[in-house]
């Protein structure tokens, strides 16, 4: 069995007393002081995350946009310099290979940020697709560290560290400059349901930036956060995670991501996704809450209606911000009339061989207050 990889911040995490776990082939911090306290710190103040296990690819040259238009569901042709977009990479049958973010530096220069568990598969798929396109495609994952600062105070914490007006960045905009004396690409993106930034820096500078943010943010209530809090935060915000809500057997139409599919372009999977869009998908992603407000529906738990199995849970937790168990699940398309909810007495989740009543609720479970929305 291959030993897990480590980011360049591994020793620093150990100094901070992090509890480590293996995720996406990397030994990463699960938590430092506790998942709940870290989760709540992000909701009320800010948290800093090491996301250096994520993958980064550069796509350059005159054929760069052609490769992106052919490979991804969302049209990168709409981007201007300094803008980013969420997009999906699909197989011909519409199944999801990965979801990712594309950053446009220039008309012939893009950065892709892909999921850690899919770096090898994504690289192989894009490389094969690129054989008929001819863009300059490079894997810069090992040379790149990624530090995320998330929460309502993220902007105020980073502003004194940046040599450019970072607080003026719009959502899904980015700028290249220096933060904590280090050259970086700073993007107003994130995966927590809060305002925040993701800082791409050289791998050798990751610890320096993480430590500087930690020092600058302590007085504001910032906490170092691990993957445990990142998961509970994204689940409350109704954000899909590859391997849970997204996989090769699930399309972005089924996952409720039609807004990120630019139909009418010849990208891989367009025909299958267009058919699903017109005819309706076989399953739909929904949010559920157990009626007893204490039973947690976790990944893999089966869902029943009137004695028939009609779905399966993809993610579930006790939501620290909302104070109740929340879960995302897939139901067979014929079993849901979204957005209208089903009769709550008709839906049950099998938890430890016992069926517990549950109610369909609208996603997301948590939405940050208007006062802390992006500029």
C-alpha positions as CSV (number, residue, x, y, z in Angstrom):
1,X,0.0,0.0,0.0
2,X,1.4,3.4,-1.0
3,X,2.1,5.8,1.8
4,X,0.0,9.0,1.9
5,X,1.6,12.2,0.6
6,X,2.1,15.2,2.8
7,X,1.9,18.9,2.0
8,X,4.8,21.2,2.8
9,X,2.8,22.4,5.9
10,X,2.7,18.9,7.5
11,X,5.3,19.7,10.2
12,X,3.6,23.0,11.0
13,X,0.2,21.2,11.4
14,X,1.9,18.9,13.9
15,X,3.3,21.8,15.9
16,X,-0.3,23.2,16.1
17,X,-1.5,19.8,17.5
18,X,-3.6,18.8,14.5
19,X,-5.3,15.5,14.4
20,X,-4.4,14.0,11.1
21,X,-6.4,11.9,8.6
22,X,-5.8,10.5,5.1
23,X,-7.9,12.1,2.4
24,X,-7.4,12.1,-1.4
25,X,-4.1,10.3,-0.9
26,X,-2.7,13.0,1.5
27,X,-2.2,13.0,5.3
28,X,-4.2,16.2,6.2
29,X,-5.5,17.9,9.3
30,X,-8.9,16.6,10.4
31,X,-9.1,19.2,13.2
32,X,-7.0,21.2,15.7
33,X,-9.3,22.2,18.6
34,X,-12.4,20.3,17.5
35,X,-14.6,20.3,14.4
36,X,-17.6,22.1,16.0
37,X,-15.5,25.0,17.4
38,X,-13.7,25.4,14.1
39,X,-17.0,25.3,12.1
40,X,-18.4,28.0,14.4
41,X,-15.3,30.1,14.1
42,X,-15.7,30.3,10.3
43,X,-19.4,31.2,10.7
44,X,-18.7,34.0,13.2
45,X,-15.2,35.2,12.5
46,X,-12.8,33.3,10.2
47,X,-10.8,30.1,9.7
48,X,-7.6,29.3,7.8
49,X,-7.3,26.0,5.9
50,X,-4.5,24.2,4.2
51,X,-5.9,22.9,0.9
52,X,-2.5,22.1,-0.7
53,X,-3.7,18.6,-1.5
54,X,-5.8,20.0,-4.3
55,X,-4.5,19.8,-7.8
56,X,-3.6,22.6,-10.1
57,X,-3.2,22.5,-13.9
58,X,-2.1,25.3,-16.2
59,X,-3.6,25.5,-19.7
60,X,-1.8,27.9,-22.0
61,X,-1.3,28.8,-25.7
62,X,-3.5,29.6,-28.6
63,X,-5.4,26.4,-28.1
64,X,-6.1,26.8,-24.4
65,X,-9.7,28.0,-24.7
66,X,-10.5,25.4,-27.3
67,X,-9.5,22.7,-24.8
68,X,-11.6,24.2,-22.0
69,X,-14.6,24.6,-24.3
70,X,-14.3,21.0,-25.4
71,X,-13.8,19.6,-22.0
72,X,-16.0,21.5,-19.6
73,X,-19.8,22.1,-19.2
74,X,-19.5,25.9,-18.4
75,X,-18.2,28.1,-21.2
76,X,-14.9,29.7,-20.3
77,X,-15.3,32.0,-23.3
78,X,-17.5,34.2,-21.1
79,X,-14.6,34.9,-18.8
80,X,-12.5,38.1,-18.7
81,X,-9.0,38.4,-17.3
82,X,-9.1,38.1,-13.5
83,X,-12.4,36.1,-13.5
84,X,-13.0,32.5,-12.4
85,X,-15.9,30.1,-12.8
86,X,-17.2,26.8,-11.4
87,X,-17.5,24.1,-14.0
88,X,-17.8,20.4,-14.5
89,X,-15.9,17.8,-16.5
90,X,-18.2,15.0,-17.8
91,X,-17.9,11.7,-19.7
92,X,-19.8,11.1,-22.9
93,X,-22.7,9.6,-21.0
94,X,-23.0,12.7,-18.8
95,X,-21.4,11.2,-15.7
96,X,-19.2,13.5,-13.7
97,X,-15.5,13.0,-13.9
98,X,-14.8,16.0,-11.6
99,X,-16.0,19.5,-10.7
100,X,-13.4,22.3,-10.6
101,X,-12.8,26.0,-10.9
102,X,-11.2,27.7,-13.9
103,X,-9.2,31.0,-13.5
104,X,-8.5,33.1,-16.5
105,X,-5.2,35.0,-16.3
106,X,-5.3,35.9,-20.0
107,X,-6.9,34.8,-23.2
108,X,-4.2,32.2,-23.6
109,X,-3.5,31.4,-19.9
110,X,-5.8,29.6,-17.5
111,X,-5.4,27.9,-14.1
112,X,-7.5,24.9,-13.1
113,X,-8.1,23.8,-9.5
114,X,-9.2,20.2,-9.3
115,X,-10.2,17.8,-6.5
116,X,-7.3,16.0,-4.7
117,X,-8.7,12.6,-5.2
118,X,-9.1,13.1,-8.9
119,X,-5.8,14.7,-9.9
120,X,-4.4,11.6,-11.7
121,X,-7.7,10.7,-13.4
122,X,-8.3,14.4,-14.5
123,X,-4.8,14.7,-15.9
124,X,-5.2,11.5,-17.9
125,X,-8.6,12.5,-19.2
126,X,-7.5,16.0,-20.2
127,X,-4.3,14.8,-21.7
128,X,-6.1,12.4,-23.9
129,X,-8.6,15.0,-25.0
130,X,-5.7,17.4,-25.6
131,X,-4.1,15.1,-28.2
132,X,-6.5,16.4,-30.8
133,X,-6.3,20.0,-29.6
134,X,-2.7,20.8,-28.8
135,X,-2.9,23.2,-25.9
136,X,0.1,23.6,-23.5
137,X,-1.1,21.6,-20.5
138,X,1.0,21.4,-17.4
139,X,0.5,19.8,-14.0
140,X,1.8,22.2,-11.3
141,X,0.2,20.6,-8.3
142,X,3.4,19.7,-6.5
143,X,4.8,23.2,-7.0
144,X,1.6,24.9,-5.6
145,X,0.3,25.4,-2.1
146,X,-3.3,26.6,-1.5
147,X,-4.3,28.4,1.7
148,X,-8.0,29.3,2.2
149,X,-9.2,32.1,4.5
150,X,-13.0,31.9,5.0
151,X,-15.5,33.7,7.2
152,X,-17.1,37.2,7.6
153,X,-13.8,38.7,8.9
154,X,-11.6,37.1,6.2
155,X,-11.4,40.4,4.2
156,X,-10.5,42.5,7.2
157,X,-7.8,40.0,8.2
158,X,-6.2,39.8,4.8
159,X,-6.4,43.5,3.9
160,X,-3.3,44.6,5.9
161,X,-1.3,41.6,4.6
162,X,-2.0,42.4,0.9
163,X,-0.2,44.9,-1.3
164,X,-3.3,45.4,-3.4
165,X,-7.0,46.2,-2.4
166,X,-8.0,42.6,-1.8
167,X,-11.3,43.6,-0.1
168,X,-12.4,45.1,-3.4
169,X,-12.4,41.8,-5.3
170,X,-15.8,40.7,-6.4
171,X,-17.0,37.1,-5.9
172,X,-15.2,34.8,-8.3
173,X,-12.7,37.4,-9.2
174,X,-9.0,37.2,-8.5
175,X,-5.8,39.2,-8.6
176,X,-2.1,38.4,-8.6
177,X,0.0,40.3,-6.0
178,X,1.8,39.9,-2.7
179,X,0.1,38.6,0.5
180,X,2.3,38.4,3.6
181,X,5.2,39.3,1.3
182,X,4.6,36.3,-0.9
183,X,3.6,36.4,-4.6
184,X,0.2,34.7,-4.9
185,X,-3.0,34.5,-6.9
186,X,-5.7,35.6,-4.5
187,X,-9.3,34.6,-5.5
188,X,-12.5,35.4,-3.8
189,X,-13.7,31.9,-3.9
190,X,-14.4,29.2,-1.3
191,X,-16.3,26.1,-0.2
192,X,-17.9,27.0,3.1
193,X,-20.9,29.1,2.4
194,X,-19.1,32.2,3.8
195,X,-17.2,35.0,2.2
196,X,-13.5,34.3,1.8
197,X,-10.4,33.9,-0.3
198,X,-8.2,31.2,-1.7
199,X,-4.5,32.0,-2.0
200,X,-2.4,30.0,-4.5
201,X,1.3,30.3,-3.7
202,X,4.5,28.5,-4.3
203,X,4.6,25.2,-2.3
204,X,7.7,26.4,-0.4
205,X,5.8,29.5,0.7
206,X,2.7,27.8,1.9
207,X,3.7,27.6,5.6
208,X,4.8,31.2,5.6
209,X,1.4,32.4,4.4
210,X,-0.6,30.1,6.6
211,X,1.4,31.3,9.7
212,X,1.1,34.9,8.8
213,X,-2.7,34.7,8.4
214,X,-2.9,32.8,11.6
215,X,-1.0,35.5,13.5
216,X,-2.9,38.4,11.9
217,X,-6.3,36.8,12.5
218,X,-6.0,35.6,16.1
219,X,-7.3,38.8,17.6
220,X,-10.3,38.7,15.3
221,X,-11.2,35.1,16.3
222,X,-9.7,33.3,13.4
223,X,-8.9,29.6,14.0
224,X,-6.9,27.0,12.1
225,X,-9.4,24.6,10.6
226,X,-9.2,21.0,9.2
227,X,-11.1,19.0,6.7
228,X,-13.7,18.0,9.3
229,X,-15.0,21.6,9.6
230,X,-14.7,22.1,5.8
231,X,-17.0,19.2,5.3
232,X,-19.7,20.3,7.8
233,X,-19.5,23.8,6.4
234,X,-20.0,22.8,2.8
235,X,-22.8,20.4,3.7
236,X,-24.8,23.1,5.6
237,X,-24.2,25.3,2.5
238,X,-25.6,22.6,0.2
239,X,-22.4,22.3,-1.8
240,X,-21.7,19.0,-3.5
241,X,-18.6,17.0,-2.8
242,X,-17.1,14.6,-5.3
243,X,-17.4,11.0,-4.1
244,X,-20.7,11.9,-2.3
245,X,-23.0,14.0,-4.4
246,X,-21.0,13.7,-7.6
247,X,-19.4,10.7,-9.3
248,X,-19.1,8.9,-12.6
249,X,-22.7,7.5,-12.2
250,X,-24.2,10.9,-11.5
251,X,-24.6,13.9,-13.9
252,X,-24.6,17.6,-13.0
253,X,-28.2,17.8,-14.1
254,X,-29.2,15.2,-11.5
255,X,-27.1,17.1,-8.9
256,X,-29.0,20.3,-9.6
257,X,-26.1,22.1,-11.3
258,X,-27.9,23.0,-14.6
259,X,-26.8,26.6,-14.1
260,X,-23.3,25.5,-14.8
261,X,-24.0,23.7,-18.1
262,X,-23.8,25.7,-21.3
263,X,-25.9,23.6,-23.7
264,X,-25.6,24.1,-27.4
265,X,-21.8,23.8,-27.4
266,X,-20.0,20.6,-28.5
267,X,-18.4,19.7,-25.2
268,X,-17.9,16.1,-24.1
269,X,-21.2,14.9,-22.6
270,X,-23.4,17.7,-24.1
271,X,-25.7,15.3,-26.0
272,X,-26.4,13.2,-22.9
273,X,-26.9,16.3,-20.7
274,X,-29.2,17.9,-23.2
275,X,-31.4,14.8,-23.3
276,X,-31.6,14.8,-19.5
277,X,-32.4,18.5,-19.5
278,X,-35.3,17.9,-21.9
279,X,-36.6,14.6,-20.7
280,X,-35.8,14.9,-17.0
281,X,-33.2,13.1,-14.9
282,X,-33.6,9.6,-13.4
283,X,-32.8,11.0,-9.9
284,X,-32.7,14.4,-8.1
285,X,-30.5,15.7,-5.3
286,X,-32.6,16.9,-2.3
287,X,-32.1,18.1,1.2
288,X,-33.6,16.2,4.1
289,X,-34.0,16.6,7.9
290,X,-35.0,13.8,10.3
291,X,-38.2,14.7,12.1
292,X,-36.9,13.7,15.6
293,X,-34.2,16.4,15.2
294,X,-31.5,14.1,16.6
295,X,-31.0,11.1,14.3
296,X,-28.3,11.6,11.7
297,X,-28.8,10.2,8.2
298,X,-25.3,9.4,6.9
299,X,-23.9,8.5,3.5
300,X,-25.2,5.2,2.2
301,X,-28.3,5.1,4.4
302,X,-31.4,4.0,2.4
303,X,-34.5,6.1,2.0
304,X,-38.0,4.6,1.8
305,X,-41.5,5.8,0.9
306,X,-44.5,3.7,1.6
307,X,-42.3,0.7,2.2
308,X,-40.4,1.0,-1.1
309,X,-36.8,2.0,-1.4
310,X,-36.7,5.2,-3.3
311,X,-33.3,6.8,-2.6
312,X,-30.0,7.0,-0.8
313,X,-28.2,9.5,1.5
314,X,-25.0,11.0,0.1
315,X,-23.9,13.2,3.0
316,X,-25.2,13.8,6.5
317,X,-24.1,15.5,9.8
318,X,-25.4,17.4,12.8
319,X,-25.3,20.9,11.5
320,X,-23.4,23.0,14.1
321,X,-24.8,26.3,12.8
322,X,-28.4,25.2,12.3
323,X,-28.6,23.0,15.4
324,X,-30.2,20.0,13.7
325,X,-29.3,16.9,11.6
326,X,-29.1,17.7,7.9
327,X,-28.4,15.5,4.9
328,X,-28.3,15.5,1.1
329,X,-29.7,12.5,-0.8
330,X,-30.8,11.3,-4.2
331,X,-34.4,10.3,-4.7
332,X,-35.8,8.6,-7.8
333,X,-37.2,11.3,-10.0
334,X,-40.8,9.9,-9.7
335,X,-40.6,10.2,-6.0
336,X,-40.2,13.9,-5.7
337,X,-42.1,16.9,-7.0
338,X,-39.5,19.4,-6.2
339,X,-39.6,22.2,-5.3
340,X,-42.9,21.2,-3.6
341,X,-42.2,18.9,-0.7
342,X,-43.6,15.4,-0.3
343,X,-45.9,14.4,2.6
344,X,-43.3,14.2,5.5
345,X,-45.0,11.1,6.8
346,X,-44.2,9.2,3.6
347,X,-40.4,9.5,3.8
348,X,-38.2,7.4,6.0
349,X,-34.5,6.9,6.4
350,X,-33.1,3.6,7.6
351,X,-30.7,4.4,10.5
352,X,-29.2,1.4,12.3
353,X,-31.9,-1.0,11.0
354,X,-34.6,1.4,12.2
355,X,-36.7,3.6,9.9
356,X,-36.9,7.2,11.0
357,X,-39.3,9.7,9.5
358,X,-37.8,12.6,7.5
359,X,-38.9,15.7,5.6
360,X,-37.6,17.1,2.3
361,X,-36.3,20.7,2.8
362,X,-35.0,23.3,0.4
363,X,-31.2,23.6,-0.1
364,X,-29.1,25.2,1.3
365,X,-29.6,24.4,5.0
366,X,-27.6,27.5,5.9
367,X,-27.3,30.9,4.1
368,X,-25.1,33.6,5.5
369,X,-26.7,36.8,6.7
370,X,-27.2,39.6,4.0
371,X,-24.9,41.9,6.0
372,X,-21.9,39.5,5.3
373,X,-22.7,38.9,1.6
374,X,-20.1,39.5,-1.1
375,X,-19.6,43.1,-2.5
